[in-house]
Amino acid sequence: MLRKTSTCVILVEDEKLNVCDWGFASESFFNTYQRGTDLIKLGLAAEKPDGYYILRQRFAMIWPYDERGRMAGEHVYEDKSFREIIEIPVEDYVTPDEARARLLPLLRPLPKFSPPPKASKASKASKASKASKASKVSKVSKVSKVSKVSVHA
């Protein structure tokens, strides 16, 4: 998405990540490289429309899991009391092309994903039958152990 739109570069800083059984949460600072005209379009103050800026924002994000442990959403909250607009020299401004040129060589390809083969209905029925038999055997052995106990008065 960022590549297609040639939008800004975002640097995440001081991130704290917490993982729980209900999902995971993060708190961090986002430093977004912006031009003055882009800040003005967002309704923010920029002294120089042709200037170079970092928009610094503090975010808290929550990603809950569903009942199967999959991500079920994303909730993002900004603490606007920490928002800063910092003017920077043009040589400190990072474009998407510059970020891509520096970062892509550091990425290694993911290994090929090979999902396990799906079990057929016959295989599932066979496993269920074996589990049922194992359960019956377990119950019988418990009963036979109990029947060997004798009580003397």
C-alpha positions as CSV (number, residue, x, y, z in Angstrom):
1,M,0.0,0.0,0.0
2,L,2.7,2.5,1.0
3,R,4.7,1.6,-2.1
4,K,1.8,2.2,-4.5
5,T,0.8,5.5,-2.9
6,S,4.4,6.8,-2.2
7,T,3.2,8.0,1.2
8,C,5.3,8.8,4.2
9,V,7.9,6.8,6.2
10,I,7.0,5.9,9.7
11,L,9.6,5.1,12.4
12,V,8.2,3.3,15.5
13,E,10.2,4.1,18.6
14,D,10.1,2.9,22.3
15,E,7.5,0.2,21.7
16,K,6.3,-1.8,24.6
17,L,4.5,-5.0,23.6
18,N,2.3,-7.1,25.9
19,V,0.9,-10.5,25.1
20,C,-2.0,-12.0,27.0
21,D,-4.5,-14.9,26.5
22,W,-7.1,-12.4,25.2
23,G,-4.8,-10.7,22.6
24,F,-1.9,-8.4,22.6
25,A,-1.3,-4.7,23.1
26,S,1.3,-2.1,22.2
27,E,2.3,1.4,23.3
28,S,4.8,3.3,21.2
29,F,5.8,6.6,19.6
30,F,5.3,7.0,15.8
31,N,7.6,9.4,14.0
32,T,6.1,10.1,10.6
33,Y,8.1,12.0,8.0
34,Q,5.8,14.6,6.5
35,R,5.9,17.5,4.2
36,G,4.3,20.8,5.3
37,T,1.6,20.5,2.7
38,D,0.6,17.0,3.9
39,L,0.4,18.3,7.5
40,I,-1.9,21.1,6.4
41,K,-4.1,18.6,4.5
42,L,-4.4,16.7,7.8
43,G,-5.6,19.9,9.5
44,L,-2.3,20.4,11.4
45,A,-0.2,23.5,11.7
46,A,2.9,23.7,9.6
47,E,4.8,27.0,9.4
48,K,6.2,26.2,5.9
49,P,4.1,24.3,3.4
50,D,7.3,23.4,1.5
51,G,9.1,22.4,4.8
52,Y,10.1,19.0,6.1
53,Y,8.7,17.7,9.4
54,I,8.4,14.8,11.7
55,L,4.9,14.3,13.2
56,R,5.5,12.5,16.6
57,Q,2.6,10.8,18.1
58,R,2.0,8.4,21.0
59,F,-0.3,5.4,20.3
60,A,-1.7,2.6,22.2
61,M,-3.0,-0.3,20.2
62,I,-5.0,-3.4,21.1
63,W,-5.3,-6.5,18.9
64,P,-7.9,-9.0,20.5
65,Y,-8.0,-12.7,19.6
66,D,-11.1,-14.6,18.7
67,E,-12.1,-17.9,20.4
68,R,-9.6,-19.8,18.1
69,G,-6.6,-17.5,18.9
70,R,-6.7,-15.5,15.7
71,M,-6.5,-11.7,15.5
72,A,-10.1,-10.4,15.5
73,G,-9.5,-6.7,15.2
74,E,-7.4,-3.7,15.9
75,H,-8.1,-0.7,18.2
76,V,-5.8,2.3,17.9
77,Y,-5.8,5.2,20.4
78,E,-3.7,8.4,20.2
79,D,-2.7,10.4,23.3
80,K,-2.9,13.8,21.6
81,S,-1.2,15.5,24.6
82,F,2.1,14.0,23.3
83,R,1.7,15.1,19.7
84,E,4.6,17.2,18.4
85,I,5.4,18.6,15.0
86,I,9.2,19.0,14.6
87,E,10.7,20.8,11.7
88,I,13.8,19.0,10.3
89,P,16.5,19.9,7.7
90,V,15.9,18.5,4.3
91,E,18.9,16.2,4.6
92,D,17.3,14.4,7.6
93,Y,14.0,13.8,5.7
94,V,13.6,10.1,4.7
95,T,11.6,9.3,1.6
96,P,9.9,6.0,0.9
97,D,12.4,5.3,-1.8
98,E,15.3,5.9,0.6
99,A,13.8,3.7,3.3
100,R,13.2,1.0,0.8
101,A,16.7,1.1,-0.6
102,R,18.2,0.9,2.9
103,L,15.8,-1.7,4.4
104,L,15.1,-4.2,1.7
105,P,18.6,-5.6,1.6
106,L,18.2,-6.4,5.4
107,L,15.1,-8.5,4.9
108,R,15.5,-12.2,4.3
109,P,12.8,-14.1,2.5
110,L,10.3,-16.1,4.6
111,P,10.6,-19.9,4.3
112,K,8.1,-21.5,2.0
113,F,4.9,-22.4,3.9
114,S,3.7,-26.0,3.4
115,P,0.5,-26.6,5.3
116,P,0.0,-30.1,6.5
117,P,-2.3,-32.3,4.3
118,K,-5.9,-32.2,5.3
119,A,-7.2,-35.5,6.8
120,S,-9.9,-37.2,4.9
121,K,-13.4,-37.9,6.4
122,A,-12.5,-41.7,6.6
123,S,-9.3,-40.8,8.4
124,K,-11.2,-38.6,10.9
125,A,-13.8,-41.3,11.5
126,S,-11.0,-43.9,12.1
127,K,-9.3,-41.6,14.6
128,A,-12.7,-41.0,16.4
129,S,-13.3,-44.7,16.5
130,K,-9.8,-45.4,18.0
131,A,-10.4,-42.7,20.6
132,S,-13.7,-44.2,21.5
133,K,-12.2,-47.7,21.8
134,A,-9.4,-46.3,24.0
135,S,-11.9,-44.7,26.2
136,K,-13.9,-47.9,26.6
137,V,-10.7,-49.9,27.4
138,S,-9.7,-47.3,30.0
139,K,-13.1,-47.6,31.6
140,V,-13.0,-51.4,31.6
141,S,-9.5,-51.5,33.2
142,K,-10.7,-49.1,35.9
143,V,-13.7,-51.3,36.6
144,S,-11.6,-54.4,36.7
145,K,-9.1,-52.8,39.1
146,V,-12.0,-51.9,41.4
147,S,-13.5,-55.4,41.2
148,K,-10.2,-56.9,42.5
149,V,-10.5,-54.9,45.8
150,S,-11.8,-56.9,48.6
151,V,-12.9,-55.7,52.0
152,H,-12.4,-57.8,55.1
153,A,-14.4,-57.1,58.2
